[in-house]
């Protein structure tokens, strides 16, 4: 299902501040060399993530699902001077691309790539997070959410990607584990009295979630 007409997407991209040269090169290499290049964060979503981090003045960011590093580099551009990002990636091939581009960036000392199961990495990291971006395996979205929600700072925010899943959330006959995982996550968040959330129709759907503080 096409969620947004291509002409509208092109217009939005044309009226968004364009990415810098390094991100353009990263996007080109990702599309040319990695499997599932459609997983790449685009320029519009990258700017959205940057502005969310900037608006929150987030000093501690956690990303679940590095892929080739485009989203981590986008978020790093919104960090204050003392901010940092921990980003988690399961596949070493993808992590290697991310590390290489991060090393060339202005933010090399602010981003740490962790390779391995994200839930294990979350357990090893200390402290709370100001912003969490979930964009890893869809079957574990609820588990990721439950792992990070208690670790959010007082003004913290979670952003979960792909929550419309190309419209498959509307298909009751879709048997895939990824679709089931996204549907379960969406219902879990909607029915969670601990949080306030909004599902945005940006690209493949992004849900923003904040905890309700007493």
C-alpha positions in Angstrom: 0.0 0.0 0.0 1.3 3.5 -0.9 0.8 5.5 2.2 1.8 8.9 0.8 1.7 9.7 -3.0 5.2 9.9 -4.5 4.6 13.5 -5.7 3.7 14.5 -2.1 6.8 12.8 -0.7 9.0 14.5 -3.4 7.5 17.9 -2.5 8.1 17.3 1.2 11.7 16.3 0.5 12.2 19.4 -1.7 11.0 21.6 1.1 13.2 20.1 3.8 16.7 21.2 4.5 18.8 18.8 2.4 21.3 16.4 4.0 25.0 17.2 4.1 27.5 15.6 1.7 28.5 12.8 4.1 24.9 11.6 4.5 24.3 11.7 0.7 27.4 9.5 0.3 26.2 7.2 3.0 22.7 6.8 1.4 24.3 6.0 -2.0 26.6 3.3 -0.5 23.7 1.8 1.5 21.5 1.5 -1.6 24.4 0.1 -3.7 25.9 -2.4 -1.2 23.5 -3.4 1.6 20.5 -5.7 1.7 17.1 -4.1 2.3 18.2 -0.5 1.4 14.6 0.5 1.9 15.4 0.4 5.6 17.5 3.5 5.2 16.3 6.6 7.0 15.4 9.2 4.4 16.2 12.9 4.5 12.8 14.0 5.7 12.8 11.5 8.6 16.4 12.2 9.4 15.6 15.9 9.8 12.6 15.1 12.0 14.8 13.0 14.3 17.4 15.7 14.4 14.8 18.3 15.3 13.2 16.1 18.0 16.6 15.6 19.6 17.3 19.3 19.4 13.9 20.3 20.7 14.3 18.0 23.7 17.8 19.1 24.3 18.5 15.4 24.7 21.9 14.7 26.1 21.5 10.9 26.2 20.1 9.1 23.1 19.5 5.4 22.6 18.9 3.9 19.2 17.8 0.4 18.6 18.6 -0.5 15.0 21.6 1.3 13.6 21.5 -0.1 10.1 24.1 1.9 8.2 24.2 4.9 10.6 22.1 7.5 8.8 19.7 8.0 11.6 22.4 8.1 14.3 24.3 10.8 12.3 21.1 12.7 11.8 20.3 12.7 15.5 23.8 13.6 16.4 23.4 16.9 14.6 20.7 17.8 17.1 22.8 17.0 20.2 24.1 19.7 22.6 27.9 19.8 23.0 27.9 17.2 25.8 25.4 14.9 24.3 26.0 11.3 23.2 24.3 8.4 21.4 24.4 4.7 22.0 23.2 2.8 19.0 22.6 -0.9 18.8 23.0 -3.1 15.7 22.8 -6.9 15.4 24.6 -7.3 12.1 28.3 -6.6 11.9 28.2 -5.9 8.2 25.9 -3.0 8.7 27.7 -1.8 11.9 31.0 -1.6 9.9 29.4 0.8 7.4 28.0 2.9 10.2 31.3 3.0 12.1 33.1 4.1 8.9 30.8 7.0 8.3 30.6 8.0 11.9 34.4 8.1 12.0 34.4 10.6 9.1 31.8 12.8 10.8 31.9 15.7 13.2 30.3 13.5 15.8 32.8 10.6 16.0 33.3 11.0 19.7 29.6 11.2 20.5 28.3 8.0 18.9 29.1 4.5 20.2 28.0 1.5 18.1 27.2 -1.6 20.1 27.0 -4.9 18.2 24.8 -7.7 19.6 21.2 -8.3 20.8 19.8 -4.9 21.7 18.1 -6.1 24.9 21.4 -7.3 26.2 23.0 -4.0 25.4 20.3 -2.1 27.1 20.9 -4.2 30.2 24.6 -3.3 30.2 24.1 0.5 29.7 23.8 2.6 32.8 21.6 5.6 33.5 18.5 7.0 31.9 17.8 8.2 28.4 16.3 11.5 27.1 15.3 10.1 23.7 14.9 6.5 22.5 14.5 5.6 18.8 13.2 2.1 18.2 13.8 0.8 14.7 14.9 -2.8 15.1 13.2 -6.2 14.6 9.5 -5.7 14.8 8.8 -8.9 16.8 10.6 -7.4 19.8 9.1 -3.9 19.8 7.0 -4.6 22.9 10.0 -6.0 24.7 12.2 -3.0 23.7 9.4 -0.6 24.8 9.1 -2.3 28.2 12.9 -2.3 28.6 13.4 1.5 27.9 10.2 3.0 29.3 11.4 2.8 32.9 14.7 4.3 31.8 13.4 7.5 30.4 14.3 10.8 32.0 11.6 13.1 33.3 11.1 14.8 29.9 12.1 11.8 27.9 10.5 10.6 24.6 10.3 7.4 22.6 10.0 7.4 18.9 9.1 4.0 17.3 9.5 3.7 13.5 7.4 1.6 11.0 4.3 1.6 13.0 2.1 1.6 9.9 4.2 -1.1 8.2 3.3 -0.1 4.7 -0.4 -0.4 5.6 -0.1 -4.0 6.6 -1.5 -3.1 10.1 -4.9 -3.0 8.3 -4.5 -6.5 6.8 -6.0 -9.1 9.2 -4.8 -11.9 6.8 -1.1 -11.0 7.0 0.5 -13.8 8.9 4.0 -12.4 9.1 5.7 -12.1 12.5 6.8 -8.6 11.7 3.3 -7.4 11.1 2.0 -9.2 14.2 4.8 -7.6 16.2 3.9 -4.1 15.0 0.2 -4.7 15.6 0.9 -6.0 19.1 3.1 -3.0 19.8 0.5 -0.5 18.6 -2.2 -2.0 20.7 0.1 -2.3 23.7 1.0 1.4 23.6 -2.6 2.5 22.9 -3.8 0.7 25.9 -0.9 1.6 28.3 -2.2 4.1 30.9 1.5 5.0 31.7 2.0 7.0 28.5 0.6 9.5 26.1 1.2 8.7 22.4 0.6 9.9 18.8 1.0 7.9 15.6 2.3 10.2 12.8 1.8 9.3 9.2 5.4 10.2 8.3 6.9 7.8 5.8 6.0 4.3 7.2 4.5 5.7 10.5 6.3 7.0 13.5 4.8 6.8 17.0 5.9 9.3 19.6 5.4 8.3 23.2 6.0 10.2 26.5 5.5 8.8 30.0 2.7 10.3 32.1 4.4 11.7 35.2 2.6 12.1 38.4 
